Amino acid sequence: MANIRVLVVDDSVVIRKVLSEALTADPTIEVAGTAADGGIALAKIPVLKPDLVTLDVEMPGKSGLETLVEIRRIYPKLPVIMFSTLTERGAAVTVEALSLGASDYVTKPHNTGSVEQTRARIQSELIPKVKGLCQRQAGTPPIPKLPARLARPVPPTGNRRVDVVAIGSSTGGPNALAAVLPLLPREFPVPLVLVQHMPPLFTRLLAERLDKQASISVEEGVEGQTLQPGIAWVAPGDYHMVLTRDDKVVRLAMNKDAPQNSCRPAVDVLFSSVAEVYKANTLAVVLTGMGSDGVRGAQRIRDAGGQVIVQDEASSVVWGMPGQVAAAGLADAVYPLEQMAGEIERRVFAHRPNSLAKAESARSTPAGCKS
């Protein structure tokens, strides 16, 4: 199997060296070349034909965002990992990059520790993402292919009305969420709760960005917040988000229990909590993402009689999370990303004809306008 060829793009000579050494420590990866700015990178891509590009977020000359836009225009399927600082500005630009189609990101370590420690930290985070995004080149066994619509029969329940939508996503998730949430109507009749694997600063900025794009409200989750229809809550970075019910009131709760699937927040934690609170009245949605987070939670939702739908392989940046749920036979159906918002809306409004009429009348309100 051919090695994964990576083009490293960064204006810092030191960072290019550290990244190159971190990548080549793995025998299945080779650095095809390096570039000091976006213009040089764009000139080298057709010559080097890399399998993946690591791209600095902030560079003089052609910026990381400008370079990303050009890469996506010319090479729409080429995986790109942004390399950013964990600062307010670095995080904001990274979220922007992810929404513009960057495949994933790695944060630059703070200036602490030795060069060897810095290299090891980058290596531990970067190499799994490179391999995950270049799965076929790395020789990773593929997830079993499944028909477009399949699942075990949903357990019969007396009331199949959807009262909550729970969403899980990871690699490629910000772009996928930006394609789904803005298409939901302002008069959306149920609350949404979601986990996107990100650090704390990033989840807040992601929620703010999505809130500006969508007609529904999008907020970062807060301890004790009461769930309300037409609002989506994003689990804050480094906290598991769960639901609690007190009589008829459902609230958010946060905890720092041990990570699950090496993740905090974890989709499994949220999905399991939603299944316990809403039982058969749950619709779970698993979007693009690396790994298997969400499988156990999807099992809990299906066992409770709820519904689970997943994004298809062709439209996913990585068909890990949705693919594993589908491979486990837990998906009611598999849809391309462009159909996901419509399918969520169809299932939510299925038992709400009055709400559907109200939502249709509100569609004249431009996206982004809140009531």
N, C-alpha and C positions, 0 to 999 in steps of 0.2 A: 504494500500500500504506500503511495507517494506521501512524502512529508507535507505538512501544512505550511504553506509559504505566507509569511507575514511581512507587510510593509509598515515600518515604524516611522511615524511622522511627529516630530517635536522640535521646537526651536532650540531646546537645550541640549548641548553636546553630552552633558552628564546623564540626562534622562534617557537620551537615545542609547547610550552605552548600557545603563542599568536595565532598561527594558530589553535590549537585545540579549544581554547575558541571562536575564530571567527566563526569556523564551527559549533560548537554545539549550538551557539546562535540561529540557525535555527532548528525548531523542526523536520524537515524532514531529517536532516543530523546527523550522529553519527560518531565519530572517532573510527574506529575499532582497531587502534593501532598506535604506533609511532616507528620510527627507527632512530638511530643516524648515520647510514651510509648505503651505498648501499648494502653491503654484508648482513647486518641484514635484510634489507628490502626484498631482494630476498628470504631469508629464511622464512620470515613471510607471504609473499603473498599466498603461497599454504595453509597455516594454517588459516589465517584470511579471505581469499577470499574477498578482498575489491572490491568495485565497481569502485573506482578511487584512484589514487596515486598522492599526491603532492610531488615533488622531487626537492630538493635543487640542484642548478646547480654546485656549487663548494663545494666539500666535501673532507676531507682527506680519504686516503684509496681508495676504489672504487668510482670514481668520478660520478657526475650526468650523464654525457654522457655515461660512461661505463655501469652504471646501466640501463640507458634507452635502450641501445642496447640489453642488456640481457632481459629486460622486453619485448621488441618488438619481440625478438626471441622466447620466451617461451609463452608470452601472447599477441599476436598481436592485439587484440581488446580491451585490458584494457586501459581506458583513463588515460593519464598522464599529469599533469599540472606542468610545471617547475616553480620554485620560484627563481627569479634572481635579482641581483642588477642592478640598472640603471647606469652602468658604461660602458666604452668602452669594457673592457674584458667581463663583465657580459653579455652585449648585444650580443657580438660576439659569445659567447658560447651558448647563448639562441637561436640565429638564427641557429646555427649548430644543436642544439637539435630539433628545429622545423623541420628542413630539414631531420632529422633522424627519424621523426615520432612522436615527442611529440605532444599531442593534442592541448595544449595552454600554456600560461605562465602568471604569475602575477609578477609584479616588487615589490621588497622590498622597503617600504617607507624609505626616508632618516631619519637620527637620529634627527628628530625634533618633538616636541610635546610630549604629554604624552603617556603612554602605551595604555590608553583607545582610544586616537585619532589614534594611529597606528593600533590597533585592528579594529577600525571602518573602516579605509581606506582599510585594507586588506579584511575585510568582504564584503564591498560594491563591490569590484572587483572580489573576489574569489567565493562567493556563487552563483552568476548568472552563472558563467562558470561551476561550479560543476553541477548545475541543468541542464544546457544546454547539457552538455556531458553525463549526466545520465538521459536523458529525460524520458525514460520509467519508471525508478524506482521512479522518482519524480512525476509521474502521470500527466505530461504535455500532453494535448490533442495532438495526432499526426497530422501531416500535411496530408491532404487527399492524398491517394495513386492515382497515375495517370498512364495511359499507358506509355510505353517507348517512344512513339513518338506522340506528340499531340500538337495542338495549334489552335488558331483561324486562318482562312485563312489569309495569308499575303496580305495586300492591294496591288493591282496590281501597278507596277511602270514600267517606260520605261527602266530603267537601274538598274539591280540588282547587278552590280559589287560591290564587297567589296573593299573600299578604306581605311578602318581603322578597327582595332580590339581593342575593349575596354573590359577589364577584371576586374571583381570584385571578391574579396575573403576576407575571415576573418579567423575564427577558422579552422585550418588545411591547410590554404592557402599556406604558404611557402613550405610545402611538395608537395602540388598539383602543384604549379607553377614550382617546380623543376622537376616534372614529365612531364610537358607540354612544357615549353619554350626550353629546350635543344633538343627537337625532331623537332623543326621548322628549315627549311633549312636556310643556311647562306644567300642565295639570296632571302630572303623573301621580296615580292614586296610592302608591305604597312607598315606604322608605327603601333605600338601597344602602348596603354596607359592603365595603370592599377592602381587600388586602392587595397592595402592590409592594413587592419586595424592594424596599429603599431605606436609607438611613433617615434620621429624624428631620433634618433640614430639608431634604429632598421631598419628603411626603407633604410637608406644608406647602412648598412651592408648587408641587404637582396639583394639590387641591385648589390652590389659588388660580392656577392656569386653567384647569378644567372648568372652574366656576365661571371664568370670563367667557369661555367658549360655549357653555351649555345654557339651555333655558331653565333646567332644574338647578337647584343650588347644590354646590359641592363644597364640603368643609372637611377639615381634618378632625378626626374624632376627639371628643373631650369627655373625660370621666363624668358620669352622671347625666349626660345629655339625653333627653327624651327623644326617641325616634319619631319622626314626623313624615307624612307622605311628601313626595316630591323633593326630598333632600337625600343626597348621597354623602356618606361619611367614609373617609379614607383612614384606615388604621395608621396611627402615628408610628414613625420609625422607632425601632427598638422596644416597642410595646406590643404584646398580644392584645387584640381587641375582642371582647366577648359581649354577649347580650344578657341582660337580667330582666326578669319580669316580676313586677309587684302589682298584683291584681291585674288590671287591664293595661297598665303602663309598662312599656318596654324601654329600658335605658341601656346606654353604653357603659362598659366598664373596661378598664385597662389593667394589665398586670405585667410583671417581668418574670413570669415563670420561665423555666428552661426553654431554650429554642427547640422547635420541632422541625425536622428536616433541615437542620442547620439554619433555620429562619426564625426571626422575631421582628415583625409580626409573621405569623404563619397562617396560611389559608386553612389548613386542617383545624386549627384552634377555632377560627371564626365559624367555619362551616358546622363544626360539631355543636357549637353554642347555638347557632341559628336553628339547627335541627331540634335541639332540646326545647327551645322557646316557641318556635313556629310550627314544628312538626310537619304535617303533610302540606301546609300552606306555604312552603318554601320553593322558590326557584333559584337554583344555583347555576352560575355561569363561570366556566373555566376558560380563560383566554390564554394566549401564547405565553410560554414560560419554560424555563429549564428545570429539570428535576421532576419530582413526583409529588410535591406539596399539593394537597387537595384531594388525593385519592381516598385517604381514610375519612376525611370530612364528607366527601361525596357519598361514601358508603353509608355514613350516618344519616345523611339526608334521604337517600333512597330507602333505607330501612324504615325511616319515619313516614314514607309515602310521598316525599317531595319529588320535585323534578330537577333534572340535571341536564344542561346542554353545554356543548363544548365547541371551541373554534376548530376549524379543519386544518389539516396539515399544510395545504398549499398557501393559505393566507397567514400562517403562523411564522414568526421569526424563528422560533424553536418549538417543535411539536413534542415537548416533554410533558409538561403538566396536563394539557388537554389530551394528548395522546395516551398517557398512562391511565387517565380516567376512562377513556374510550376502550383501551385494551382490557381493562378490568371488567368491562361489560356494565359500567355504571352510567353511561350516557344515554339519555332518552333520544338524543339526536345530535348530529354533527353539522355545523353550518359554516360557510365562509364568513369572514369578518363583515363584509358589506351587508349580509342578511341578519346579523346578530341583533341590532337594535330593533328591527321590525319584528323579529321573533320574540324578543323580550316583551315588546309592547303587545303583541297578539296574545301571548299567554297571560299577561297581567290583566288585560281588559276582557278576557274571555267570559268572565262572570260579572262584568260590570258594564252593561250597556249604557247606563246613565252617565257614568264616568267617561266612557269613550266619546259620547256626544259632546260632553263638556270640553274634553281634550281637543277634539276636532275643531271646535269653535275658537279655541285659543291658539290654533296654529298660525293665525295671522300675525301673532306677536313675533317679532324677529328673534332669532336665536341669541341668547345672551341677555335678553331682557327678563328681569325677574318681576314677579307680581308683588 
